[in-house]
């Protein structure tokens, strides 16, 4: 969905090895790292061609998208949060 704020459903799908096809805006754009971990569309007319492309690419991207999804798990969030707090120097 255009301008979605985050996209937990995208990360859940990626964790199972699904190659995401997302709108190039909001949180999904960041999740797929500007197309590095998925396919982007700006106009809905692009979706059929992208889905066809995704079906052909999915086997090559499964492990890549799974590892990207794990970057959003609670353990990594806690580590990043602690690093930010430590760098503030309170």
Secondary structure, DSSP 4 states (H G I P E B T S, - for coil): -TT-S--HHHHHHHHTTPPEEEESSHHHHHHTTTTTTEEEESSGGGHHHHHHHHHHHHHHHHHHHHHHHHTTSHHHHHHHHHHHHHHHT-
